[in-house]
């Protein structure tokens, strides 16, 4: 396979079904890359002493996909050697221990893919219109990401 046949690709998906680490990581594998870095954000069973039952995510889907594609473009400008990028985010109910978001990046060397994965998750939390509701035993709470620029603007 010539490198021109393995053109860089971005895989962006928002879905209500369970996310697959294998599926996401396989999307970014390339014979030209020695590194695949992954971030898996999972639902934990507690927050500030409260028992979390599950999470629920909602999104402005078309805008969220557009924003994630912008993140992918930014990654390619900052780390030109990055080959493939996959960002899958779950919507709806996400039970304890299951993945809410999986990000995978391939590159020839590990530094670029590790840095790109960290940039992707931090920028996604700061700029993508996806909202999280934490469901506790007897109440719930909509959570805003501390990184989110529109939630922290002066009112």
C-alpha positions in Angstrom: 0.0 0.0 0.0 1.4 3.4 -1.0 1.0 6.2 1.5 -1.2 8.1 -0.9 -3.7 5.2 -0.6 -3.9 5.7 3.2 -5.2 9.3 3.1 -5.7 10.9 6.6 -9.3 10.5 7.7 -11.5 11.8 10.5 -14.2 9.6 12.0 -16.9 11.5 14.0 -19.9 9.8 15.4 -22.6 10.7 18.0 -24.8 7.7 18.8 -27.1 6.3 21.5 -25.7 2.8 21.3 -22.8 1.5 23.4 -19.4 2.6 22.2 -16.7 0.1 21.2 -13.1 0.7 22.0 -12.0 -1.9 19.5 -14.1 -0.3 16.7 -12.8 3.2 17.4 -9.1 2.1 17.7 -9.3 0.0 14.5 -10.6 3.0 12.5 -7.3 4.8 13.1 -4.7 2.0 12.6 -2.4 2.6 9.7 0.7 0.8 8.4 2.5 4.1 8.4 2.0 4.7 12.1 3.7 3.3 15.1 1.4 4.9 17.6 -2.3 4.8 18.4 -3.3 6.8 21.4 -6.7 6.4 23.1 -8.8 8.3 25.6 -11.8 6.6 27.1 -14.1 8.7 29.3 -16.3 6.4 31.4 -19.2 6.9 33.8 -18.1 6.7 37.5 -20.4 5.8 40.3 -19.9 8.9 42.5 -19.5 12.7 42.4 -18.7 14.8 45.5 -20.0 12.2 47.9 -23.2 11.5 45.9 -24.0 8.1 44.4 -24.3 8.4 40.6 -26.9 6.0 39.1 -26.1 6.9 35.5 -25.4 9.8 33.1 -27.6 11.2 30.3 -26.1 13.1 27.4 -27.9 15.5 25.0 -26.4 17.3 22.1 -27.1 19.8 19.4 -26.0 17.1 17.0 -25.3 18.9 13.8 -23.4 21.7 15.6 -21.6 19.2 17.8 -20.4 17.3 14.7 -19.3 20.5 13.0 -17.3 21.5 16.2 -15.6 18.1 16.5 -14.6 18.3 12.8 -13.1 21.8 13.6 -11.1 20.1 16.4 -9.8 17.5 13.9 -8.7 20.3 11.5 -6.9 22.1 14.4 -5.1 18.8 15.3 -3.9 18.4 11.8 -2.5 22.0 11.8 -0.8 21.5 15.2 0.5 18.0 14.5 0.9 17.5 10.7 2.1 14.0 11.1 -1.2 12.8 12.6 -2.8 10.2 10.3 -6.3 9.3 11.4 -8.6 10.7 14.1 -11.7 9.1 15.6 -14.1 10.8 18.0 -17.2 8.9 19.1 -19.5 10.3 21.8 -22.5 8.5 23.3 -25.8 10.2 23.7 -28.7 9.2 25.9 -28.2 7.1 29.0 -24.7 5.9 29.8 -24.6 3.3 32.7 -21.8 3.2 35.3 -18.4 1.9 33.8 -19.5 2.4 30.2 -17.8 4.8 27.8 -19.3 8.2 27.2 -16.5 9.3 24.8 -13.7 7.5 23.0 -11.0 9.4 21.1 -8.3 7.7 19.1 -5.4 9.2 17.1 -2.7 7.6 15.0 0.7 9.0 14.1 4.1 7.8 13.2 5.4 8.5 16.8 3.8 8.5 20.2 4.3 12.1 21.2 2.1 13.6 18.5 -0.8 11.1 19.1 -0.7 11.5 22.9 -0.6 15.3 22.6 -3.4 15.3 20.0 -5.7 13.0 22.1 -5.3 15.4 25.1 -6.0 18.4 22.9 -9.1 16.7 21.5 -10.7 15.8 24.8 -9.9 19.2 26.4 -11.2 21.2 23.4 -14.3 19.0 23.0 -15.2 19.6 26.7 -14.6 23.4 26.2 -16.4 23.9 22.9 -18.8 21.2 21.8 -22.5 21.5 22.6 -23.0 18.2 24.4 -24.6 18.4 27.8 -24.4 15.9 30.7 -27.0 15.2 33.3 -25.9 13.2 36.4 -28.6 11.1 37.9 -28.3 10.4 41.6 -30.4 8.2 43.9 -32.9 11.0 44.7 -32.1 13.9 42.5 -30.2 14.9 39.3 -27.9 17.7 38.2 -27.0 19.2 34.8 -23.2 19.5 34.8 -21.3 22.1 32.9 -17.7 21.5 32.0 -15.4 23.8 33.8 -13.6 24.2 30.5 -16.8 25.3 28.7 -16.3 28.8 27.4 -20.0 29.7 27.1 -20.9 28.5 30.6 -18.2 30.7 32.2 -18.9 34.0 30.4 -20.0 37.0 32.5 -23.7 37.1 32.9 
